[in-house]
Amino acid sequence: MTKIEIKPLLEAGVHFGHLTRKWNPNMAPYILLEKNGIHIINLYKTVSKLEECAQALNKIASSGRKILFVATKKQAKEIVSNSAKEVKMPYITERWPGGMLTNFVTIRKAVKKMSAIDRSKEDGTFESLSKKEKLQIDRLREKLEKNLGSITDMTRLPGALFVVDIRRENIAIREAQKLNIPIFAMVDTNCDPREVDYAIPSNDDASKSINLILSHITLAIKDGLSERQKEKEIKQIIEEKEEKKTKEEKEKKDDKDSSSDNASKNDSSNVAVEKSVEKKKRVRKKTTTKKEK
C-alpha cells in the first residue's frame, strides 16, 4: 500500500471540522486547535487512523467478504458509487432500506423479485400482461433498481460497512452494531467516534475530502482482492500438479498390474505346455512298451 502524505490531505481540506459549538467532546483527541470558530482536525491522527483502516479493509477483501459502502448525502453519492463499482463492492447511495441488515432475508426476496421480473421479460410472459399490469411492474422494477440495484450481488451479510457521515446514517450504524459487523467511517468533529470500530477523523462534507479518503480505501481493497486472486491461482496450480502426480502414479500402478498379469499368464501357459509335453512323453512310453511285448 502507498504511503499517505499530509500535503494532499491539507489541500483537499480534510482538516476542516465543524463549528466549535457543534462539536462532540469525544472527538477532542483528534482536534488540533480552534480557528475562527471552527475546529481543525489533527492530520497526523487522520493519517494514522486511515492506514489502520486500510490495512483492516485489505484483510477483509483478501478473505473474500464484501464491504458495503453507505453514503446518502448529495456530495458523497457519486463518489461512493464510483469507488464501490471500481472494486466491485455493494453500495447504498439512496435512502437506507430499513432492516437492510437485521432483516436481510426480506431484502433478498425483494432482489429476487427484481430478477424474476427480468426473467419474465426474457421468456415472453411479460408481453402477455395487460398494459396497466406492465406499467405497474415497470414502476416496481424501477423502484427496486433505485434502492436495491447496487446490492444484487450481495448474497449474504457484508463483512464490513464503510460509512460517510455516521450522524446521517445512524440507522445503518445501529443495525451493524446489532449484528457485530465492523464499521469503518469518516468521522467529523460533530460525531461520536465511539459508535464505530474504525474512525477516520476527517471532513465528511467536502467532496474533495471524501474523494481523497475513498481513493486510499479503494486502493487498499484492490490490493486485498489482487492478493486473493494470486492465492487462488497458486492454489489452482498446486491442485493441477497434485492431480497430474496422482494420474501418473495411477498409470504406473496400472502398467505394473498389467505386466504382472501378463507374467502370471505366461507362467500358467508355460506350465500348461510343460504338462502337455510330459503327457505326450508318457503316451509314447506306453506305446513303445506295448510294441516290445
C-alpha angles and dihedrals in degrees: 000000000000120000115256115235127209096221098066089047090052092048092049091053094242089146096062112105132181130283113296092243090058097050128123112229091220088069091063095104090059098046117096101186147323120259127178091343093308127108117236116215119227103246093199087063089046092054092048093049093043091054090048091051092046092053093048093048090047090058093046091050092047089052089060098246123135125248115213115214116208126190124136099167115111099242093049102043100086095038092051095045092050092047092048092048090050091061094032094244128144119257142183116213099152126061113324107251107234110244092019090145105015092048097032095146091064091047090052089052089055090050090050089050088057092052090046090057089051091051091050089054091051098047094045100246090115091063092058091063125095122262092254093051091048091052092049093049092047091052091048090048091051092049093049091046091051095050104029107016092101094057100049091112093050100097095166139023114297123256091228145358125231111198133187110206109005093201092061094042095046093133091055090048092051093048092050090048091054091053095040092240111161112252122211116186149166102241122199126199092266093059135081110243091198090074092070134054096223116028123189107198102221147122105283096183104061115081091215091055093048091047093051095047092047092049089060092045094050090047090055091048091049090053090050092050092048090050089052091049091051091049090051092050092048090048090050092050091050091048091049091050092049091048091050091048093050090047092052091047090050091050091050090049091049091050091049092049092048092048091050090048090051091048092051090048091051090048092051091047091049090051090050091051092049091050092050091049091050090048091052090050092052091049091050091048091052093049093050092050091051092052092049090054 
